[in-house]
Every structure is written in structure tokens, then in C-alpha cells.
Amino acid sequence: MNLRDRYAIPTDDDGHEVVELRAFTHGLMPQTVPAMMERFCRDWQERGVDAWNAVETRWVGSETNEEGEDGETGWWRLPELLGDRFVAPLLGAPAGTCLWQPSVHHAVQHLLSAPEVFAEDRREVVVTENAFPSVLHSVQRWKDLLGLSLTVVPAGADGFVDREAVLDTLGPETALVALSHVGFTTGERLPDSFLTKVAARTHRAGGLFVLDGYHAAASMPVQVEELGADLYLGGLLKEGSGSAGNAFVYVREGVELTPRLTGWFGNAAPFAFQQRPEPHPDVRRRFLGGTTPVASMYHAVEGVRILLEAGLDAVRADSLEKTARGIARAEAAGLPLRSPRAAEQRGAMLILEVEAADRLCAWLKARGVYTDSRQGRFLRMAPFVWNSEAEVERAFDLVAEADRTGAHHKAPLPETGGPVT
């Protein structure tokens, strides 16, 4: 699969198209984004404040929306509209369970502020060493205030999640278990059979099971109800090509949470301006804070639209084919592979553990191949739907050359700019 024409391909300083392999950090811009942003400007210009009540439903064409208004919705309703129409299909979730969020961090903070999460005798939070630190850092900040205990399960000898250790950790004091569906420094995809076991043990203890799917959603089909997750967090920044400011939360039907951080947009009667807050009857809406930023939502789902049209099964098959090609090249060159080899265990990322990974990343970029590095040890790449097989070959030709000659050790690191590679 090569959907290259649907995206704007970055170029180098000489105007040549580059090989962009960083889908796991920030997806490429879909070609339709500029038109959507122009529509935002037009709606704001033409309708002003009234855009909060009604604009053309540019996200779903001329369909009739939930209120029966032909082809119109309001900015007010966008968090739910995008959740139902675009996030739910990514997760195999029913309507009414998914909601747009400005970031995963926002959703985590709301979750930890909900009194229903913890009980007097159930205050343990379990995370793994491999997980992205969104939950870990947040729990550490709330720990003393809420009297929480934190258990960080070390990785196994192979560097992947120690599944048996996770299961053995869960007990009657477990209030919250948070795992990464796909590891950000390993590319390991946790199997459904393991996740359902975690869900069952957590629920027996009365706890909540949370999955961080930022590196899974939009790169593979997900059936969130079958996994037993109470909340599934993620965003559209990466393979979903929604750029920053577009994340989501799924809340399983029947889960009752009243986050203390709920803002006036999540109140039951926001325009009554009551003196006391009243939880919205729709639990997912309680994850809203203050006035939602609208501009980012206009371009949020243009990438998701492409992937859903192509079919997530086809997207996953394409990812597996291209990563298999990369694995074969890595093994032939004797390159140390950090990510899993088995198709059922790997996500969309390939990760090489190499010396001076940051310099190798810079050396590759100077030759038109864009990867990234983490901790100076891991080189990450993810051939996605906009990449061709020839681009995968070119990337590994260069990596093998650098490994053979050591030329990248002399590559200068960027002297200016930020840490994002």
C-alpha cells in the first residue's frame, strides 16, 4: 500500500522529497488539511460566536447529525461528534463512549481526580517500566496528596513487559492498572490474551484497567470492548496524522466517574451558570475542561479518514509487510533489533539498539532519511502507508553502511533547535 499522494511529503533544503519514517512521532499532513483550516477561518469570519451553535458539518459531509439538523453541527458538539464518527471506528467502540481530548495528559489528570478510582483499602497503581511516563509521572505527582502506592513492574530479561510479573502484582489493593498497548521504546504489542487476563484480575479486585493506545490506534485494528479496558487513551498526532491537540478517551459503558477536574464544558447545565457544579449525565463529557480549542479539531480527522477508507486491516497488513522487510534487512546486516520479530507481537515501529543512535539519526537525516533516536541508544523507524518498499530498502542500505564503516560517529549533532528528531 502506498497512499503517498494523499499526504504532503516533506522536502530537504534543496527541495528534494525525503524518506519520512517517523509516523510514531508526528504523522504527515494530509493534503486536505489546508482546505479544512481555511473553512475554520471562514466559519469564524462568517458566523462569529454563532459558530458554537451551528456550522456546516464539514467532517461528515451532508449527513444529518444527531439532532436531525441537516448537515449542521456546532463547535459545542465537536468533541462528541469526532469521538463517535472517527475515534470509535478506530477502536471498534460503540457510539457514545469516545470523546475528543486536547491531550492524553489531560485525560489522565481527569481520571486520577475522580474519587471513584480509589477506595480506603484499594490505593495501589500498577504501571510497567516500559510504559510511556504520562501515567507514571502523573501518579507520582498525585501520590502524596491521595495517599497512593505505586508499583512499577520491571521489564523482563528480554527488555519486554514481564507479563507474569504484572499478573502476579495484581491483588485486592490494586485500584488502577495502566499499560501501554504498544511500547514506545520497544515496539512490543501486548497480546489480547494477556490484556484480557489483566482486565479480569483487575476487575475482580474492583480496580480499573487503562490502556495507553497512542502507538496502537490508527496503525492496527483495535477491539477495545473485547480487551476489557475501562479506559483507552490515545491521540491522532502520530499515524492518525491529526497533529497536536487532538487526543481521545474511551470510557467503557457502565463505568461511573466524576472527575474533580471537570470544567464548565463538562457540567450538566453549563449555561445555567449555577453556583454548584452538577456532573453531566454523559460520563465521557465529564472529561472536558474549560472552553475547548476549536481550530485543532478542524484538521483532526483528515488522516483518520484516509486510513478508515483504506481499511485498518489493510493498513496493518501493509505495516507488517514493510516492517518484515526491515527486519530481514536488519538480520542480514547483523544489526541488533530491539523490537519483536513475531508479527503478532510487534506494532508499527522497528527499533534498533545501536551505539551513538543520536549521531546515526543525524547522519541519516543529512542523507534524506528521517528517523529518530531515544536515549542515545535506540534508533526508531516506522515505514507507514506513505512509504514505498524502495524507501525501506534505502533506509536500511544507509544504516548497514553506517554500521559497517562507522561513518556516523563523526556526524555532528544539531547545534540549534529542539530535542525532537
C-alpha positions as CSV (number, residue, x, y, z in Angstrom):
1,M,0.0,0.0,0.0
2,N,1.3,3.5,-0.9
3,L,-1.1,6.3,-0.1
4,R,1.7,8.8,-0.7
5,D,-0.4,11.1,-2.9
6,R,-2.9,11.7,0.0
7,Y,-0.2,13.4,2.1
8,A,2.2,16.3,1.8
9,I,5.7,14.9,1.6
10,P,8.4,16.9,3.4
11,T,11.5,18.1,1.4
12,D,15.1,18.9,2.3
13,D,16.8,22.3,1.9
14,D,17.3,21.6,-1.8
15,G,13.6,20.8,-2.4
16,H,14.0,17.1,-2.7
17,E,11.4,14.8,-1.1
18,V,12.7,12.9,1.9
19,V,12.1,9.4,3.3
20,E,9.9,10.2,6.3
21,L,9.9,7.2,8.8
22,R,8.7,9.0,11.9
23,A,5.0,8.1,11.9
24,F,5.2,7.2,15.6
25,T,6.1,10.8,16.4
26,H,4.1,13.0,14.1
27,G,2.2,11.9,11.1
28,L,2.5,13.6,7.7
29,M,0.0,16.3,6.8
30,P,-2.9,15.1,4.7
31,Q,-3.4,17.1,1.5
32,T,-6.9,18.2,2.6
33,V,-5.7,20.0,5.8
34,P,-5.2,23.4,4.3
35,A,-8.7,23.5,3.0
36,M,-10.1,22.5,6.4
37,M,-8.2,25.2,8.1
38,E,-9.5,27.7,5.5
39,R,-13.0,26.5,6.4
40,F,-12.4,27.2,10.1
41,C,-11.3,30.7,9.2
42,R,-14.4,31.1,7.0
43,D,-16.8,29.8,9.7
44,W,-15.3,32.0,12.3
45,Q,-15.4,35.0,10.0
46,E,-19.0,34.5,8.7
47,R,-20.7,33.2,11.9
48,G,-18.6,34.5,14.8
49,V,-20.0,33.4,18.1
50,D,-22.9,31.7,16.4
51,A,-20.4,29.0,15.1
52,W,-20.6,27.5,18.6
53,N,-24.3,26.7,17.8
54,A,-24.2,25.8,14.1
55,V,-21.7,25.4,11.3
56,E,-21.8,23.1,8.3
57,T,-20.8,19.6,9.3
58,R,-17.7,19.6,7.3
59,W,-16.4,16.4,8.9
60,V,-19.2,14.1,7.7
61,G,-20.5,15.7,4.5
62,S,-24.2,16.3,4.2
63,E,-25.3,13.7,6.6
64,T,-27.9,14.6,9.1
65,N,-26.4,14.9,12.6
66,E,-27.7,13.6,15.9
67,E,-30.2,16.5,16.4
68,G,-31.7,16.0,12.9
69,E,-30.3,19.2,11.7
70,D,-29.5,18.7,8.0
71,G,-25.7,19.0,7.6
72,E,-25.1,21.2,10.6
73,T,-23.5,20.9,14.0
74,G,-22.0,23.4,16.4
75,W,-18.4,23.8,17.7
76,W,-20.0,22.9,21.1
77,R,-20.7,19.4,19.9
78,L,-17.4,18.6,18.1
79,P,-15.8,16.6,20.9
80,E,-18.6,14.1,20.8
81,L,-19.1,14.2,17.0
82,L,-15.4,13.4,16.3
83,G,-15.4,10.7,19.0
84,D,-18.5,9.0,17.6
85,R,-17.7,9.3,13.9
86,F,-14.0,8.8,13.8
87,V,-12.4,7.6,17.1
88,A,-15.0,4.9,17.8
89,P,-14.3,3.1,14.4
90,L,-10.5,3.1,15.2
91,L,-11.2,1.3,18.5
92,G,-14.2,-0.9,17.5
93,A,-16.1,1.0,20.2
94,P,-19.8,1.8,20.3
95,A,-21.2,5.3,19.8
96,G,-21.4,7.3,23.0
97,T,-18.1,6.0,24.5
98,C,-15.4,8.1,22.8
99,L,-14.6,11.8,23.3
100,W,-12.0,14.2,21.8
101,Q,-9.4,15.4,24.2
102,P,-6.6,18.0,23.9
103,S,-4.0,15.5,25.1
104,V,-3.6,12.2,26.9
105,H,-2.2,14.0,29.9
106,H,-5.5,15.9,30.2
107,A,-7.4,12.6,30.3
108,V,-5.0,11.1,32.8
109,Q,-5.3,14.0,35.2
110,H,-9.1,13.9,35.0
111,L,-9.1,10.1,35.7
112,L,-6.8,10.5,38.8
113,S,-9.0,13.2,40.1
114,A,-12.1,11.0,40.2
115,P,-12.9,9.8,43.7
116,E,-14.4,6.5,42.4
117,V,-11.0,5.3,41.2
118,F,-9.6,4.8,44.8
119,A,-11.1,3.3,48.0
120,E,-9.8,3.3,51.5
121,D,-8.2,-0.2,51.2
122,R,-7.5,0.0,47.4
123,R,-5.0,2.6,46.5
124,E,-2.3,0.8,44.5
125,V,-1.4,1.9,41.0
126,V,0.4,-0.5,38.8
127,V,2.5,0.5,35.7
128,T,5.3,-1.1,33.8
129,E,8.9,0.1,33.4
130,N,8.3,0.1,29.6
131,A,5.3,2.4,29.6
132,F,5.4,6.0,28.3
133,P,5.7,8.1,31.5
134,S,2.4,10.0,31.2
135,V,0.7,7.9,33.8
136,L,3.9,7.3,35.8
137,H,4.7,11.0,36.2
138,S,1.1,11.9,36.9
139,V,0.7,9.3,39.7
140,Q,4.0,10.5,41.3
141,R,2.6,14.0,41.4
142,W,-0.7,12.9,42.9
143,K,0.8,10.2,45.2
144,D,1.2,12.1,48.4
145,L,-2.0,14.1,48.1
146,L,-4.1,11.0,47.6
147,G,-2.1,8.5,49.7
148,L,-1.4,6.2,46.7
149,S,1.1,3.4,46.5
150,L,2.9,3.0,43.2
151,T,4.2,-0.3,41.8
152,V,6.5,-0.2,38.7
153,V,6.9,-3.7,37.3
154,P,10.5,-4.1,35.9
155,A,11.0,-5.3,32.3
156,G,11.9,-8.9,31.7
157,A,15.3,-10.1,30.7
158,D,14.4,-9.6,27.1
159,G,13.5,-6.0,27.6
160,F,9.8,-6.5,27.0
161,V,6.9,-6.5,29.5
162,D,7.2,-9.2,32.1
163,R,3.6,-10.5,31.8
164,E,3.7,-13.0,34.6
165,A,5.2,-10.4,36.9
166,V,2.4,-8.0,36.0
167,L,-0.3,-10.6,36.7
168,D,1.3,-11.6,40.0
169,T,1.4,-8.0,41.1
170,L,-2.4,-7.6,40.9
171,G,-4.3,-8.1,44.1
172,P,-7.0,-6.8,46.4
173,E,-5.3,-3.4,46.9
174,T,-5.0,-2.7,43.1
175,A,-7.0,0.3,42.2
176,L,-5.6,1.2,38.8
177,V,-3.5,-0.7,36.2
178,A,-2.1,1.3,33.3
179,L,-0.3,-0.4,30.4
180,S,0.9,0.7,27.0
181,H,-0.8,-1.3,24.2
182,V,2.4,-0.8,22.2
183,G,5.7,0.1,23.9
184,F,7.3,3.4,22.8
185,T,10.9,2.2,23.1
186,T,10.3,-1.5,22.3
187,G,7.5,-1.6,19.7
188,E,6.1,-4.5,21.6
189,R,2.4,-5.1,21.1
190,L,0.8,-6.7,24.2
191,P,-1.3,-9.7,23.1
192,D,-5.0,-9.7,23.5
193,S,-4.9,-12.9,25.6
194,F,-2.7,-11.2,28.2
195,L,-4.7,-7.9,28.2
196,T,-7.9,-9.8,28.9
197,K,-6.3,-11.6,31.8
198,V,-5.1,-8.3,33.2
199,A,-8.6,-6.9,32.8
200,A,-10.2,-9.9,34.6
201,R,-7.9,-9.8,37.6
202,T,-8.1,-6.0,37.9
203,H,-11.9,-6.1,37.8
204,R,-12.1,-8.9,40.4
205,A,-10.2,-6.6,42.8
206,G,-12.6,-3.8,42.0
207,G,-10.0,-1.8,40.1
208,L,-9.9,0.0,36.7
209,F,-7.8,-1.1,33.7
210,V,-6.4,1.6,31.5
211,L,-4.7,1.1,28.1
212,D,-2.5,3.8,26.5
213,G,-3.0,3.1,22.8
214,Y,-1.1,6.1,21.4
215,H,1.2,3.8,19.5
216,A,-1.5,1.4,18.5
217,A,-4.6,3.3,17.4
218,A,-4.7,4.1,13.7
219,S,-1.9,1.7,12.9
220,M,-3.9,-1.5,13.5
221,P,-7.5,-2.6,14.2
222,V,-8.4,-2.5,17.9
223,Q,-11.4,-4.1,19.5
224,V,-11.5,-2.3,22.8
225,E,-14.5,-4.0,24.3
226,E,-13.0,-7.4,23.8
227,L,-9.9,-6.3,25.6
228,G,-11.8,-5.4,28.7
229,A,-10.3,-1.9,29.1
230,D,-12.2,0.5,31.2
231,L,-10.5,3.5,29.6
232,Y,-8.5,3.6,26.4
233,L,-6.3,6.7,25.9
234,G,-4.6,7.8,22.7
235,G,-4.2,10.5,20.2
236,L,-4.2,11.3,16.5
237,L,-0.9,13.0,16.4
238,K,1.1,10.0,15.1
239,E,-0.2,7.5,12.5
240,G,-3.6,9.3,12.6
241,S,-1.9,12.5,11.2
242,G,-4.1,14.7,13.3
243,S,-1.3,16.9,14.6
244,A,-1.0,18.2,18.1
245,G,-4.1,19.0,20.2
246,N,-6.1,16.0,19.0
247,A,-6.3,13.1,21.5
248,F,-9.1,11.0,22.8
249,V,-10.5,9.0,25.6
250,Y,-12.8,5.9,25.5
251,V,-14.8,5.2,28.6
252,R,-16.4,1.8,28.9
253,E,-20.2,1.8,29.2
254,G,-21.2,1.4,32.8
255,V,-18.0,3.0,34.3
256,E,-19.1,5.8,36.6
257,L,-16.5,8.6,37.2
258,T,-16.9,12.1,38.4
259,P,-13.5,13.8,37.9
260,R,-12.9,16.7,40.2
261,L,-11.1,18.4,37.3
262,T,-14.2,18.6,35.1
263,G,-14.6,22.1,33.7
264,W,-17.7,24.0,32.8
265,F,-17.9,22.3,29.4
266,G,-18.4,19.0,31.3
267,N,-21.1,20.4,33.6
268,A,-24.7,19.2,33.3
269,A,-26.1,22.7,32.7
270,P,-23.1,24.8,31.6
271,F,-25.2,27.8,30.6
272,A,-27.3,27.8,33.7
273,F,-24.2,29.2,35.5
274,Q,-25.2,27.6,38.8
275,Q,-23.2,28.1,41.9
276,R,-22.5,24.4,42.4
277,P,-21.3,22.0,39.7
278,E,-23.5,19.2,38.5
279,P,-22.0,16.2,36.7
280,H,-23.1,15.8,33.1
281,P,-25.3,12.7,32.6
282,D,-22.9,11.5,29.8
283,V,-19.9,10.3,31.7
284,R,-17.4,10.8,28.8
285,R,-18.4,14.5,28.7
286,R,-17.1,14.9,32.3
287,F,-13.6,14.6,30.8
288,L,-14.0,18.1,29.3
289,G,-12.4,21.0,30.9
290,G,-12.8,24.7,30.1
291,T,-13.7,26.1,26.7
292,T,-12.5,23.6,24.0
293,P,-9.9,24.8,21.4
294,V,-11.7,24.6,18.1
295,A,-9.1,25.2,15.4
296,S,-7.2,21.9,16.0
297,M,-10.5,19.9,15.7
298,Y,-11.0,21.1,12.1
299,H,-7.9,19.2,10.9
300,A,-8.2,16.4,13.5
301,V,-9.6,13.6,11.4
302,E,-8.3,14.1,7.9
303,G,-5.7,11.4,8.4
304,V,-8.1,9.1,10.1
305,R,-10.5,9.5,7.1
306,I,-7.7,8.2,4.8
307,L,-7.0,5.2,7.0
308,L,-10.6,4.2,7.5
309,E,-11.2,4.4,3.8
310,A,-8.2,2.2,3.1
311,G,-9.4,-0.2,5.9
312,L,-7.5,-0.8,9.2
313,D,-6.9,-4.4,8.3
314,A,-5.1,-3.3,5.1
315,V,-3.2,-0.7,7.0
316,R,-2.0,-3.3,9.5
317,A,-1.1,-5.8,6.7
318,D,0.9,-3.1,4.9
319,S,2.7,-2.2,8.1
320,L,3.6,-5.8,8.8
321,E,4.9,-6.3,5.3
322,K,7.2,-3.3,5.4
323,T,8.4,-4.0,8.9
324,A,9.1,-7.6,7.9
325,R,11.2,-6.3,5.1
326,G,13.1,-4.1,7.5
327,I,13.6,-7.0,10.0
328,A,15.0,-9.2,7.2
329,R,17.5,-6.4,6.2
330,A,18.5,-5.8,9.9
331,E,19.2,-9.5,10.4
332,A,21.1,-9.8,7.2
333,A,23.3,-6.9,8.3
334,G,23.7,-8.2,11.8
335,L,22.0,-5.1,13.3
336,P,20.7,-5.6,16.9
337,L,16.9,-5.4,16.8
338,R,15.2,-4.1,19.9
339,S,11.6,-4.6,18.7
340,P,9.8,-8.0,18.5
341,R,10.2,-10.1,15.3
342,A,6.9,-12.0,15.6
343,A,4.1,-10.3,13.6
344,E,1.6,-10.7,16.4
345,Q,3.9,-9.1,18.9
346,R,5.0,-6.0,17.1
347,G,3.4,-2.7,16.4
348,A,4.3,-0.3,13.6
349,M,7.8,0.5,14.9
350,L,11.2,-1.0,14.2
351,I,13.8,-0.2,16.9
352,L,17.5,-0.8,16.5
353,E,19.7,-0.7,19.6
354,V,22.9,0.8,18.3
355,E,25.8,2.8,19.6
356,A,25.6,6.6,19.1
357,A,22.0,6.3,17.8
358,D,21.6,10.1,18.0
359,R,24.6,10.6,15.7
360,L,23.3,7.9,13.4
361,C,19.9,9.7,13.3
362,A,21.7,12.9,12.3
363,W,23.8,11.1,9.7
364,L,20.7,9.6,8.1
365,K,18.9,12.9,8.1
366,A,21.7,14.5,6.2
367,R,21.1,11.9,3.5
368,G,17.4,12.4,3.3
369,V,16.2,9.6,5.6
370,Y,14.3,10.8,8.6
371,T,14.3,8.6,11.7
372,D,14.5,9.4,15.4
373,S,16.5,8.3,18.4
374,R,15.8,7.8,22.1
375,Q,18.3,7.9,25.0
376,G,21.2,7.8,22.6
377,R,20.7,4.0,22.2
378,F,17.6,3.4,20.2
379,L,17.0,4.3,16.6
380,R,13.3,4.2,15.7
381,M,11.6,4.0,12.4
382,A,8.2,3.1,11.2
383,P,7.5,2.6,7.5
384,F,3.9,3.6,7.0
385,V,1.3,4.0,4.3
386,W,3.1,6.9,2.7
387,N,6.3,5.0,2.3
388,S,7.3,2.7,-0.6
389,E,9.2,-0.5,-0.3
390,A,12.1,1.2,-2.1
391,E,12.3,3.7,0.7
392,V,12.6,0.9,3.3
393,E,15.4,-0.5,1.3
394,R,17.2,2.8,1.0
395,A,16.9,3.4,4.8
396,F,18.5,0.0,5.6
397,D,21.1,0.4,2.9
398,L,22.3,3.5,4.7
399,V,22.0,2.0,8.2
400,A,24.0,-1.0,7.1
401,E,26.6,1.3,5.6
402,A,26.9,3.3,8.8
403,D,27.2,0.2,10.9
404,R,29.9,-1.3,8.6
405,T,32.0,1.9,8.2
406,G,31.3,3.8,11.5
407,A,30.9,7.0,9.4
408,H,28.1,8.2,11.6
409,H,30.3,8.5,14.6
410,K,31.7,11.7,13.1
411,A,28.3,13.1,12.3
412,P,27.8,16.4,14.1
413,L,24.7,16.7,16.4
414,P,22.4,19.6,15.7
415,E,23.7,22.7,17.5
416,T,20.4,24.5,17.4
417,G,16.8,23.5,17.6
418,G,14.8,21.3,20.0
419,P,15.2,17.7,21.0
420,V,12.7,16.3,18.5
421,T,14.5,14.3,15.8
